[in-house]
Amino acid sequence: MDQKGFRRGSFHSATSDEDMLEIAGASMDFSMADDDPPLDREMGGFSSYNGGGMNGTSAMMDFLEEPLPGVGTYEDFNTIDWVREKSRDRDRHREITNRSKESTWALLHSVSDAFSGWLLMLLIGLLAGSLAGLIDISAHWMTDLKEGVCLAGFWFNHEHCCWKSNTTFTDRDKCPEWKSWSQLILGHGEGAFAYILNYLMYVIWALMFSLLAVLLVKGFAPYACGSGIPEIKTILSGFIIRGYLGKWTLVIKTITLVLAVSSGLSLGKEGPLVHVACCCGNILCHLFTKYRKNEAKRREVLSAAAAAGVSVAFGAPIGGVLFSLEEVSYYFPLKTLWRSFFAALVAAFTLRSINPFGNSRLVLFYVEFHMPWHLLELVPFILLGIFGGLWGAFFIRSNIAWCRRRKTTRLGKYPVLEVIVVTAITAILAFPNEYTRMSTSELISELFNDCGILDSSKLCEYVNDFNSTKGDDLPDRAAGPGVYTAMWQLALALIMKVFITIFTFGMKVPSGLFIPSMAVGAIAGRLLGVAVEQLAFYHHDWAIFSGWCSPGADCITPGLYAMVGAAACLGGVTRMTVSLVVIMFELTGGLEYIVPLMAAAMTSKWVADAIGREGIYDAHIRLNGYPFLEAKEEFSHKTRAMDVMRPRKSDPPLTVITQDTMTVEDVETIVTSTTYSGYPVVVSRSSQRLVGFVLRRDLIISIENARKKQDGIVSTSIICFTDYSPPLPPSSPSVLKLRSILDLSPFTVTDETPMEIVVDIFRKLGLRQCLVTHNGKLLGIITKKDVLKHIAQMANQDPDSILFN
């Protein structure tokens, strides 16, 4: 309940950018974050604030007719009061409905208010889709820039540069318009010196891109680093990290995401695109009063924006909605489901209109497999699920250990140096291997690909027997030298990706985890797929193959194994299930392969959960000490409210305010001598019978304004929280009536209430604090921070880890 962020008299709302960001803020001191009940700038001064309802008596505070600056805003690193925000929205809606019957203008206002949510979703979808298209095109061009430049126009990437070329299909990557750096500088592209020059240029460009990215993040928007999903989960649970979803963060994240992806680091742009879409949602909320003035309504919009982010990241609108529902959202009513669907649809349509990949598809990975899978193939699919679960658990533990080391040692003081070193190591190791040199998205696309007659990739260099070829379906064939070369190169790429991703995720550049995880799984899957394919080819008379894989038949599809492996590894790291399977089949168009995907996703989740219960995002939330109450975990300990409440037996008694016996000076002394963000109001110190709860901030603003605007208010004036004035001598100064700022319906539990019920109340109602009584008398208070500390203590963890580091 500390309120260290409070400065007396400084209640003016933040300037443009911070005001825009009030949803996302973060002054990292949780002390007050959990128990400072919210204030309401929007409800016409204090007259309307009264806990859950608006039953204050406005006539008592005639000196506060106008809303005061600072009233109704939340401090940075505070939790919003969900109950109160929803109550305010219901009151606002009731008032608009009642007025709509009075005039045509009021009716039009009512219609526009109802339509504003859909209009906002349309704008979010358009903006998120446009930014995603811009990021895709820019990242593709800058990735190719590391290897060469197009003479027909430097703004063309390699693929676009060669579109108008007359080269043959097999030489389509060697068109005369595209020049590698050695061809441009030396005049030829062959030989050791040319290779060294290309190598050097590749590393230099990678270092330049990553250096620029980390300097922009460090200098302009520190919140633009990382994937953003752990913070968005925390914000959607009601926490405020000011600046996290602001316009500066949006601009810098968009630019640096392109730079980070282009540098060749082992990271993806999909997670950060969710952050970008949520920034769009938060900024656009300020165009609509309904969302600008209500933090709970704004979080409904952010849930829909997260769905739009995944929609454009993967070209998977339905998967995006399910991702928002399963993974990031805390409160997801049915209305938000429909609006999320609409926002994801508009975003996907916008991206499709931009056509960033030039193939008239939403994604780079679209595949068409011609052969169905066989029941016996579930065995290797489940093996891939086990591998995905093991890799997920290993990655989470290793990455969290490294990030904790970064936080607690001198390593964290040199973010620029860390990025440069990791980029240099990645680029030096990546260039010699063509599968690590290409962008991770292209690698996954290559691994998902089903080999056709015209494929020139090394992965498709089989020994062809054209006499047995029927139409487009190629039979299982013996692997040629190119396939064996590709196999050991992929094995080296797998080892590199597994380890380098651990050190890359969490650096001070935008970094997503979806694509690197999918790449690890896709490589493992392709290796297993080719192994099974060759086993079936050489041993088709074995009992396991004889029934369904005859000689000359196309039985095994290695690309399908890559797809299943990608799903397994992504599931092992994030612990997604339903949304993961839907994203994968939308991503690849492989609708008939849902069962293999489901089997791998569930197996990977079970295996990873057996080793550690947390997914990567929950692990980072706990590492950063965010006050996030996980709804999926059960609290099974037999403790009671009296075991958790404050004050404890050894503590001084609870600080309270009496309803009609304390003077202005007494209350000011309490406020200045304590750092609590709110105070229970009781009938008298002897009775300790609860009347309500009042906020520190409300008290200070009310007293300061009363001194300025109401005659006769002095230090000896009695402060009264009742409907009536206490009997006083005629010579006494004026009474200051503050009943209208009193919450008359604070949540209370008895001291014998089991903590599992208290935890459920905090989770489901989004409370910030709860008062504890015994036979109607006030005993103590439980805040959200107390609940989190108690849960950590019961799990044998350090309870002080709930403070942001």
C-alpha positions in Angstrom: 0.0 0.0 0.0 2.9 2.4 -0.3 2.4 5.3 -2.5 5.9 6.5 -3.2 4.9 8.0 -6.5 2.6 10.6 -5.0 3.7 14.2 -4.9 1.4 16.6 -3.1 -0.3 19.0 -5.5 1.0 17.4 -8.6 -2.2 16.0 -10.1 -2.1 17.4 -13.6 -2.5 14.7 -16.1 0.5 13.7 -18.1 1.5 15.5 -21.3 0.3 14.2 -24.7 2.4 11.1 -25.0 2.1 9.9 -21.5 -1.6 10.7 -21.4 -1.9 8.6 -24.5 -0.1 5.8 -22.8 -1.8 5.8 -19.4 -2.8 2.2 -20.0 0.6 1.0 -20.3 2.8 2.4 -17.7 5.4 1.3 -15.4 7.2 3.1 -12.6 8.4 0.0 -11.2 7.4 0.1 -7.6 4.6 -2.2 -6.8 4.2 -1.1 -3.3 1.0 0.8 -4.2 0.1 -1.0 -7.3 -2.3 -3.4 -5.7 -4.2 -1.5 -3.2 -4.7 2.0 -4.5 -8.3 2.0 -5.6 -8.9 4.0 -8.7 -10.1 7.5 -9.2 -12.3 8.9 -11.8 -11.5 11.9 -13.8 -14.5 11.3 -16.0 -17.4 11.1 -13.7 -17.9 14.8 -13.0 -15.8 15.3 -9.9 -16.1 13.4 -6.6 -19.9 13.6 -6.5 -20.1 10.5 -8.7 -17.5 8.3 -7.1 -18.7 5.8 -4.6 -17.1 2.4 -4.9 -19.2 0.1 -6.9 -22.1 2.5 -7.4 -22.6 6.2 -7.9 -24.7 6.9 -4.9 -22.8 9.9 -3.5 -24.5 13.1 -2.5 -23.2 15.8 -4.8 -24.8 18.6 -2.9 -22.4 18.2 -0.1 -19.4 19.2 -2.1 -20.6 22.2 -4.0 -17.0 23.6 -4.1 -16.1 20.7 -6.4 -18.6 21.2 -9.1 -16.0 20.9 -11.9 -13.9 17.7 -12.4 -10.4 18.2 -10.8 -7.2 17.6 -12.7 -5.8 14.3 -11.6 -9.0 12.8 -10.3 -9.8 9.6 -12.0 -6.4 8.9 -13.3 -4.2 5.9 -12.2 -0.7 6.1 -11.0 2.0 4.4 -12.9 2.4 0.7 -11.9 -1.1 0.5 -10.4 -3.8 -2.1 -10.9 -7.1 -0.9 -12.1 -10.3 -1.6 -10.2 -12.3 -3.8 -12.6 -15.5 -3.7 -10.5 -15.6 0.1 -10.4 -14.6 0.6 -14.0 -17.4 -1.8 -15.1 -19.9 0.0 -12.8 -18.9 3.4 -14.3 -19.5 2.0 -17.8 -22.9 0.7 -16.9 -23.9 4.0 -15.4 -22.7 5.8 -18.6 -24.6 3.4 -20.8 -27.7 3.8 -18.7 -27.5 7.6 -18.9 -27.1 7.5 -22.7 -30.1 5.1 -23.1 -32.3 7.3 -21.0 -31.3 10.4 -22.8 -31.9 8.8 -26.2 -35.6 8.9 -25.6 -35.6 12.7 -25.1 -34.4 14.0 -28.5 -33.3 13.0 -32.0 -29.8 14.3 -31.3 -29.5 12.2 -28.2 -30.7 9.1 -30.2 -28.0 9.7 -32.8 -25.5 10.0 -30.0 -26.7 6.7 -28.7 -26.3 5.0 -32.1 -22.8 6.5 -32.6 -21.8 5.3 -29.2 -23.0 1.7 -30.0 -21.2 1.8 -33.4 -17.9 3.3 -32.1 -16.6 -0.1 -31.0 -16.9 -1.5 -34.5 -15.4 1.6 -36.1 -12.5 1.3 -33.7 -11.9 -2.3 -34.6 -12.0 -1.3 -38.3 -9.3 1.3 -37.7 -7.1 -1.1 -35.7 -7.4 -3.7 -38.4 -6.4 -1.3 -41.1 -3.5 0.2 -39.2 -2.1 -3.1 -37.9 -2.4 -4.7 -41.4 -0.7 -1.8 -43.1 2.2 -1.7 -40.5 2.6 -5.5 -40.9 2.8 -5.2 -44.7 5.4 -2.4 -44.3 7.5 -4.5 -41.9 7.3 -7.6 -44.1 8.4 -5.8 -47.2 11.2 -3.8 -45.5 12.5 -6.9 -43.6 12.7 -8.9 -46.8 14.5 -6.2 -48.7 17.0 -5.5 -45.9 17.7 -9.2 -45.3 18.7 -9.6 -49.0 20.8 -6.4 -48.8 23.3 -8.3 -46.7 24.1 -10.5 -49.7 23.8 -8.0 -52.6 21.9 -5.3 -54.4 19.6 -5.0 -57.4 20.9 -2.9 -60.3 17.4 -2.3 -61.7 16.5 -0.5 -58.5 18.2 -0.8 -55.1 14.7 -0.9 -53.4 14.0 -4.4 -55.0 14.8 -7.5 -53.0 16.4 -10.5 -54.7 13.1 -12.2 -55.6 11.4 -9.0 -57.0 14.6 -8.1 -58.8 14.6 -11.3 -60.8 10.9 -11.3 -61.7 11.5 -9.6 -65.1 14.7 -11.6 -65.9 14.8 -14.0 -68.8 16.9 -16.6 -66.9 15.8 -20.3 -66.9 13.8 -21.7 -64.0 16.8 -23.6 -62.6 18.9 -20.4 -62.7 16.2 -18.1 -61.4 18.3 -16.9 -58.5 21.2 -15.9 -60.7 19.7 -13.2 -62.8 22.0 -10.5 -64.2 20.1 -7.7 -62.5 21.1 -8.9 -59.0 24.7 -8.5 -58.0 26.4 -9.9 -55.0 28.8 -7.5 -53.2 31.8 -9.3 -54.6 30.5 -9.0 -58.1 29.8 -5.3 -57.5 33.2 -4.5 -56.0 35.5 -7.0 -57.6 33.7 -7.6 -60.9 33.4 -11.4 -60.3 31.7 -13.7 -57.8 33.9 -16.8 -57.9 37.0 -17.6 -55.9 38.2 -17.4 -52.3 38.6 -13.7 -52.2 35.1 -13.1 -53.4 33.7 -15.5 -50.8 35.7 -13.7 -48.0 34.4 -10.3 -49.2 30.8 -11.5 -49.3 31.3 -13.0 -45.8 32.7 -9.7 -44.5 29.9 -7.6 -46.0 27.3 -10.0 -44.5 28.8 -9.6 -41.0 29.2 -5.8 -41.4 25.5 -5.3 -42.5 24.3 -7.6 -39.7 26.3 -5.6 -37.1 25.1 -2.2 -38.5 21.4 -3.3 -38.4 21.6 -4.7 -34.9 23.6 -1.7 -33.6 21.1 0.8 -35.0 18.2 -1.3 -33.5 19.7 -1.4 -30.0 20.7 2.3 -30.0 17.2 3.4 -31.1 15.6 1.2 -28.4 18.0 2.4 -25.7 17.7 6.1 -26.7 14.1 6.6 -27.5 11.8 3.7 -26.4 13.2 1.2 -23.8 9.9 -0.6 -23.8 10.3 -1.5 -27.5 12.6 -4.4 -26.6 11.6 -8.0 -26.3 8.5 -9.7 -27.6 6.0 -7.7 -25.5 3.6 -10.5 -24.9 4.4 -11.0 -21.1 3.8 -7.3 -20.5 0.6 -7.3 -22.6 -0.7 -10.2 -20.6 0.0 -8.2 -17.4 -1.6 -5.0 -18.9 -4.7 -7.0 -19.9 -5.0 -8.3 -16.4 -5.5 -4.7 -15.2 -2.0 -3.5 -14.6 -0.7 -0.1 -15.8 2.7 0.3 -17.4 2.7 3.8 -18.6 4.4 4.3 -21.9 4.4 0.6 -22.9 1.7 1.1 -25.6 2.5 4.7 -26.6 3.2 6.3 -29.9 7.0 6.4 -29.3 7.0 2.7 -28.5 5.0 2.0 -31.7 7.3 4.0 -34.0 10.6 2.7 -32.5 9.3 -0.9 -32.3 8.2 -0.9 -36.0 11.6 0.5 -37.2 13.8 -1.7 -34.9 11.8 -4.8 -35.6 12.7 -4.5 -39.2 16.4 -3.9 -38.3 16.5 -6.8 -35.8 14.9 -9.3 -38.2 17.2 -8.2 -41.0 20.3 -8.5 -38.9 19.9 -12.3 -39.0 19.6 -12.7 -35.3 17.7 -15.9 -34.2 14.4 -14.1 -33.5 11.0 -13.5 -35.2 8.7 -10.6 -35.8 5.5 -12.4 -34.9 5.4 -11.8 -31.1 6.4 -8.1 -31.5 3.6 -7.7 -34.1 1.2 -8.4 -31.3 2.8 -5.5 -29.3 2.6 -3.3 -32.4 -1.1 -4.0 -32.9 -1.8 -3.3 -29.2 0.0 0.0 -29.5 -2.3 0.8 -32.5 -5.3 -0.2 -30.4 -4.2 1.9 -27.4 -3.5 5.0 -29.5 -6.7 4.8 -31.5 -8.7 4.4 -28.2 -8.1 8.1 -27.6 -10.3 9.0 -30.6 -13.3 7.6 -28.7 -14.4 9.0 -25.3 -16.0 5.7 -24.2 -12.6 3.9 -24.4 -10.3 6.8 -23.5 -12.0 7.3 -20.2 -12.5 3.7 -19.1 -9.5 1.4 -18.5 -11.6 -1.8 -18.4 -13.2 -1.0 -21.8 -9.8 -0.2 -23.2 -8.5 -3.6 -22.2 -11.4 -5.2 -24.2 -10.0 -3.3 -27.2 -6.5 -4.4 -26.5 -7.6 -8.1 -26.5 -9.1 -7.6 -29.9 -5.9 -5.8 -31.1 -3.8 -8.8 -29.9 -6.0 -11.0 -32.1 -5.3 -8.7 -35.0 -1.6 -8.8 -34.3 -1.5 -12.6 -34.6 -3.8 -12.4 -37.6 -1.2 -10.3 -39.6 1.8 -12.1 -38.1 0.7 -15.5 -39.4 -2.1 -14.7 -41.8 -4.3 -16.6 -39.4 -7.4 -14.5 -38.3 -9.2 -17.4 -36.5 -6.0 -18.5 -34.8 -5.4 -14.9 -33.7 -8.8 -14.7 -32.0 -8.1 -18.1 -30.3 -4.6 -16.9 -29.3 -6.0 -13.8 -27.6 -8.6 -15.9 -25.8 -6.3 -18.7 -24.8 -3.0 -17.0 -24.1 -3.1 -13.3 -23.4 -6.6 -12.1 -22.3 -7.7 -11.8 -18.7 -11.3 -10.7 -19.3 -12.8 -11.8 -22.6 -16.6 -11.4 -22.9 -18.6 -12.6 -25.9 -18.8 -9.1 -27.3 -15.0 -8.9 -27.4 -14.9 -12.3 -29.2 -17.0 -10.9 -32.1 -15.0 -7.7 -32.2 -11.7 -9.6 -32.1 -12.9 -11.6 -35.1 -13.8 -8.5 -37.0 -10.5 -6.8 -36.2 -8.5 -9.9 -37.2 -10.6 -10.1 -40.4 -9.9 -6.5 -41.4 -6.2 -6.8 -40.5 -5.8 -10.0 -42.6 -7.7 -8.4 -45.5 -5.5 -5.3 -45.4 -2.3 -7.4 -45.4 -3.7 -9.5 -48.3 -4.4 -6.3 -50.3 -0.8 -5.1 -49.7 0.5 -8.6 -50.8 3.9 -8.3 -49.2 5.1 -11.8 -50.3 4.1 -11.3 -54.0 2.4 -14.7 -54.1 -1.2 -13.6 -53.4 -1.2 -15.3 -50.1 -1.2 -14.1 -46.5 1.8 -16.2 -45.5 5.2 -17.3 -46.7 4.7 -20.9 -45.7 1.7 -22.0 -47.7 2.1 -25.7 -48.7 0.1 -28.2 -50.6 0.8 -31.8 -49.7 -0.7 -34.4 -52.1 -0.7 -37.5 -50.0 -2.8 -38.3 -46.9 -1.0 -39.5 -43.8 -1.2 -43.0 -42.4 -2.2 -44.1 -38.9 1.2 -45.6 -38.2 2.8 -42.2 -38.8 1.3 -41.0 -35.5 4.3 -42.7 -33.8 6.9 -40.4 -35.4 4.5 -37.5 -34.9 4.3 -38.3 -31.2 8.1 -38.6 -31.0 8.3 -35.1 -32.5 5.8 -34.0 -29.8 8.1 -35.4 -27.1 11.1 -33.6 -28.7 9.1 -30.4 -28.7 8.2 -30.7 -25.1 11.8 -31.5 -24.0 13.2 -28.6 -26.1 10.5 -26.2 -24.7 11.3 -27.1 -21.1 15.1 -26.9 -21.8 14.7 -23.5 -23.6 12.6 -22.0 -20.8 14.9 -23.0 -18.0 18.1 -22.0 -19.9 16.6 -18.6 -21.1 15.2 -17.7 -17.7 18.6 -18.5 -16.1 20.4 -16.4 -18.6 17.9 -13.5 -18.2 18.2 -13.7 -14.4 22.0 -13.5 -14.8 21.6 -10.5 -17.1 19.5 -8.8 -14.4 21.7 -9.6 -11.4 25.2 -9.2 -12.8 27.1 -6.4 -14.6 26.0 -8.0 -17.9 22.8 -6.0 -17.8 24.7 -2.7 -17.8 26.0 -3.3 -21.3 23.0 -4.0 -23.5 24.6 -2.6 -26.7 27.8 -4.7 -26.3 25.7 -7.8 -25.6 23.6 -7.3 -28.8 26.8 -6.6 -30.9 28.6 -9.8 -29.5 25.6 -12.0 -30.1 25.0 -10.6 -33.6 28.7 -11.1 -34.5 28.7 -14.7 -33.3 25.4 -15.4 -35.1 26.6 -13.9 -38.4 30.0 -15.6 -38.3 28.4 -19.0 -37.6 25.5 -18.4 -40.0 27.2 -17.4 -43.3 29.0 -20.7 -44.1 25.8 -22.7 -43.8 23.2 -21.8 -46.5 20.3 -22.9 -44.2 21.3 -20.5 -41.4 22.3 -17.7 -43.9 18.8 -17.4 -45.3 16.2 -15.7 -43.2 14.4 -18.0 -40.7 11.1 -17.6 -42.5 12.6 -18.7 -45.8 14.2 -21.7 -44.0 10.9 -22.8 -42.6 9.2 -22.4 -46.0 11.9 -24.5 -47.6 11.5 -27.2 -44.9 7.7 -27.3 -45.2 8.0 -27.7 -49.0 6.9 -30.9 -50.7 9.5 -31.8 -53.4 8.2 -31.5 -56.9 9.7 -32.3 -60.3 11.0 -28.7 -60.8 12.4 -28.2 -57.3 16.1 -27.3 -57.5 16.7 -27.3 -53.7 19.4 -29.6 -52.3 16.6 -31.1 -50.1 15.0 -32.4 -53.3 18.1 -33.9 -55.0 16.7 -37.4 -55.1 17.7 -40.2 -57.6 14.9 -39.8 -60.1 13.3 -42.7 -62.0 11.0 -40.8 -64.4 9.4 -44.1 -65.6 7.6 -44.4 -62.2 6.4 -40.8 -62.1 2.7 -40.3 -62.3 1.5 -36.8 -62.8 2.6 -34.4 -60.0 3.0 -37.2 -57.5 6.6 -38.4 -57.2 7.2 -41.8 -55.6 9.5 -42.2 -52.6 13.0 -42.2 -54.1 16.5 -42.9 -52.9 18.2 -39.8 -51.5 21.0 -38.3 -53.7 24.2 -36.7 -52.6 22.4 -33.3 -52.3 20.0 -34.6 -49.7 22.8 -36.1 -47.6 24.7 -32.8 -47.8 21.5 -30.9 -46.8 21.0 -33.3 -43.8 24.3 -32.6 -42.1 24.0 -28.9 -42.8 20.5 -29.0 -41.2 21.9 -30.9 -38.3 24.5 -28.2 -37.7 21.8 -25.5 -38.2 19.6 -27.2 -35.5 22.5 -27.2 -33.0 23.2 -23.6 -33.7 19.5 -22.5 -33.5 18.9 -24.4 -30.2 21.7 -22.7 -28.4 21.9 -19.2 -30.0 18.1 -18.6 -29.4 18.6 -19.0 -25.7 21.0 -15.9 -25.6 19.0 -13.9 -28.2 15.5 -13.9 -26.7 15.4 -11.1 -24.0 18.1 -8.8 -25.4 17.4 -5.1 -25.8 16.0 -5.4 -29.3 12.5 -6.5 -30.5 12.6 -10.3 -30.5 9.8 -12.8 -31.1 10.1 -16.5 -30.2 7.5 -18.0 -32.6 9.7 -18.3 -35.7 12.9 -19.5 -34.0 10.9 -22.2 -32.1 9.2 -23.3 -35.3 12.6 -23.4 -37.1 14.0 -25.8 -34.5 11.0 -28.0 -34.8 10.9 -27.8 -38.6 14.5 -28.9 -38.9 14.1 -31.8 -36.5 10.9 -32.8 -38.3 12.5 -32.7 -41.7 15.4 -34.8 -40.6 13.1 -37.4 -39.1 10.8 -37.2 -42.2 13.7 -37.9 -44.6 14.9 -40.7 -42.3 11.5 -42.4 -42.2 11.1 -41.9 -46.0 14.5 -43.6 -46.7 13.6 -46.4 -44.3 10.3 -47.0 -46.1 12.1 -46.9 -49.5 14.8 -49.4 -48.6 12.7 -51.6 -46.4 9.2 -51.5 -47.9 8.9 -55.2 -47.1 9.0 -54.6 -43.4 5.7 -55.4 -41.6 5.2 -51.7 -40.5 5.4 -50.5 -44.2 4.1 -53.5 -46.2 0.4 -52.8 -45.7 0.4 -49.2 -47.0 3.8 -48.3 -48.6 4.3 -50.4 -51.7 7.3 -49.8 -54.0 6.9 -46.9 -56.3 4.2 -45.2 -54.1 4.5 -41.8 -52.5 4.0 -42.7 -48.9 6.0 -40.3 -46.7 5.9 -36.5 -46.9 9.0 -35.1 -45.1 7.5 -31.6 -45.3 4.6 -32.7 -43.2 7.0 -33.9 -40.5 8.6 -30.5 -40.6 5.2 -28.9 -40.1 4.3 -31.2 -37.2 7.8 -30.6 -35.6 7.3 -26.8 -35.8 4.0 -27.1 -34.0 5.4 -29.4 -31.4 8.3 -27.0 -30.5 6.2 -23.9 -30.5 3.7 -25.7 -28.2 6.5 -26.8 -25.9 7.8 -23.3 -25.5 4.4 -21.3 -25.3 2.1 -24.2 -24.0 -0.5 -23.2 -26.5 -2.8 -25.9 -27.7 -6.1 -25.0 -29.5 -4.8 -21.7 -31.0 -1.5 -23.3 -32.0 -3.2 -26.1 -34.1 -5.5 -23.5 -35.8 -2.6 -21.1 -36.5 -0.6 -24.0 -38.0 -3.3 -25.1 -40.4 -4.2 -21.6 -41.3 -0.5 -20.9 -41.8 0.1 -23.8 -44.1 -3.3 -24.5 -45.6 -2.9 -28.1 -44.4 -6.5 -28.7 -43.2 -6.4 -32.5 -43.4 -3.4 -32.7 -41.1 -5.2 -31.4 -38.0 -5.0 -34.8 -36.2 -1.1 -35.0 -36.5 -0.9 -31.4 -35.4 -3.2 -32.0 -32.4 -1.3 -35.2 -31.4 2.1 -33.4 -31.5 0.8 -30.2 -29.7 -0.8 -32.2 -26.9 2.2 -34.5 -26.4 4.6 -31.5 -26.3 2.4 -29.8 -23.7 2.2 -32.9 -21.5 5.9 -33.5 -21.7 6.8 -29.8 -21.0 4.3 -29.5 -18.2 5.8 -32.6 -16.6 9.1 -30.9 -16.4 7.9 -27.3 -15.5 4.4 -25.9 -15.3 5.2 -22.4 -16.8 5.3 -21.4 -20.4 7.9 -18.9 -21.5 5.6 -15.9 -21.1 4.5 -16.8 -17.6 8.1 -17.5 -16.7 9.1 -14.0 -17.9 6.2 -12.4 -16.0 7.4 -14.1 -12.8 11.1 -13.1 -13.5 10.1 -9.5 -13.9 7.9 -9.6 -10.8 4.7 -8.3 -12.5 1.6 -8.6 -10.3 -0.2 -11.1 -12.5 -2.6 -13.6 -10.9 -2.6 -16.6 -13.1 -6.2 -17.8 -13.7 -5.1 -21.3 -14.8 -3.4 -22.4 -11.5 -5.4 -23.7 -8.6 -4.7 -22.5 -5.0 -4.9 -25.7 -2.9 -3.4 -24.6 0.5 -5.5 -24.5 3.7 -4.7 -21.0 4.9 -7.2 -18.4 6.0 -7.6 -14.7 5.5 -6.3 -13.9 8.9 -3.0 -15.6 8.0 -2.4 -13.2 5.1 -4.0 -9.9 6.2 -2.0 -6.9 7.5 -1.3 -5.8 10.1 0.3 -8.9 11.5 0.4 -9.6 15.3 3.8 -7.9 15.6 2.8 -4.9 13.4 1.4 -1.5 14.7 -2.4 -1.3 14.4 -4.1 -0.5 11.1 -4.2 3.2 10.2 -7.9 4.3 10.1 -9.9 7.5 9.8 -13.0 8.1 12.0 -16.2 9.2 10.3 -16.9 12.4 12.2 -14.3 13.2 14.9 -11.0 13.9 13.1 -9.9 17.4 12.0 -8.4 18.4 8.7 -5.0 18.6 10.5 -5.4 15.1 12.0 -6.1 13.7 8.5 -3.2 15.6 6.9 -0.9 14.2 9.6 -2.0 10.7 8.8 -1.5 11.3 5.1 2.0 12.8 5.4 3.2 10.3 8.0 2.1 7.2 6.0 2.6 6.0 2.5 -0.7 4.0 2.2 -2.8 4.7 -0.8 -6.1 4.4 1.0 -7.6 4.3 4.4 -10.6 2.4 6.0 -13.2 4.8 7.6 -14.7 3.5 10.9 -17.4 4.8 13.3 -14.8 5.3 16.1 -11.5 3.9 17.1 -13.1 2.1 20.0 -15.8 0.4 18.0 -13.8 -0.3 14.8 -17.1 -0.7 12.9 -16.5 -0.3 9.2 -18.1 2.6 7.3 -16.2 2.5 4.0 -12.9 3.1 2.3 -11.4 6.4 1.1 -8.4 7.0 -1.2 -5.4 9.0 -0.1 -5.4 10.8 -3.4 -9.1 11.8 -3.1 -8.5 13.1 0.4 -5.6 15.3 -0.6 -7.3 16.8 -3.6 -10.5 17.4 -1.7 -8.8 19.0 1.3 -6.6 21.3 -0.9 -9.6 22.4 -3.0 -11.8 22.9 0.1 -9.1 25.2 1.6 -9.0 27.2 -1.6 -12.7 27.3 -2.5 -14.8 26.8 0.6 -15.0 29.5 3.2 -14.2 28.7 6.8 -12.2 25.5 6.2 -9.1 25.6 8.4 -6.9 23.0 10.1 -9.3 22.6 13.1 -12.3 22.0 10.8 -13.9 18.6 11.4 -14.0 16.2 8.5 -17.3 14.4 8.3 -18.1 11.3 6.2 -21.7 11.1 7.3 -25.0 12.5 5.8 -25.4 14.7 8.9 -23.1 17.2 10.6 -22.0 16.2 14.1 -23.2 18.5 16.9 -20.6 21.2 17.5 -20.3 24.5 19.5 -21.5 27.6 17.6 -18.0 29.0 17.5 -16.5 26.0 15.7 -15.2 26.4 12.1 -17.1 25.0 9.1 -17.4 21.2 8.7 -15.8 19.6 5.7 -18.2 17.0 4.3 -16.5 14.3 2.2 -19.1 11.5 2.1 -19.2 11.7 -1.7 -15.6 10.4 -2.0 -16.2 7.6 0.4 -16.6 4.1 -1.1 -19.5 2.8 1.0 -19.3 -0.7 -0.5 -15.7 -2.0 -0.2 -15.3 -5.7 -0.5 -15.0 -7.4 2.8 -14.3 -11.0 4.0 -14.3 -12.5 7.5 -11.1 -13.5 9.1 -12.0 -17.2 8.8 -12.5 -17.1 5.0 -10.3 -19.7 3.3 -7.6 -18.2 1.2 -8.6 -20.2 -1.8 -11.9 -18.3 -1.9 -10.1 -15.0 -1.3 -7.7 -15.8 -4.3 -10.7 -16.6 -6.4 -12.4 -13.3 -5.6 -9.2 -11.4 -6.5 -8.9 -13.3 -9.8 -12.5 -13.1 -10.9 -13.4 -9.7 -9.8 -10.0 -8.0 -10.4 -9.9 -6.5 -6.9 -7.0 -4.4 -5.6 -7.7 -4.7 -2.0 -10.2 -6.5 0.4 -10.9 -5.6 4.0 -11.0 -8.3 6.7 -13.7 -8.1 9.5 -14.6 -10.1 12.6 -18.2 -9.8 13.8 -18.6 -6.6 11.8 -15.4 -5.0 13.3 -12.5 -4.1 11.1 -9.4 -6.3 11.6 -7.1 -5.7 8.6 -6.6 -5.5 4.9 -5.5 -7.9 2.1 -4.0 -6.4 -1.1 -3.3 -8.0 -4.4 0.4 -7.8 -3.6 -0.2 -9.7 -0.3 -2.1 -12.5 -2.2 0.8 -12.8 -4.7 3.4 -12.9 -2.0 1.4 -15.6 -0.1 1.1 -17.7 -3.3 4.8 -17.4 -3.8 5.5 -18.3 -0.2 3.3 -21.4 -0.4 5.2 -22.5 -3.6 8.5 -22.2 -1.7 9.5 -19.2 -3.7 10.9 -15.8 -2.6 7.9 -13.7 -1.7 9.9 -10.5 -2.4 10.2 -11.6 -6.0 6.7 -10.0 -6.5 8.4 -6.5 -6.5 9.4 -5.4 -10.0 13.2 -5.6 -10.6 
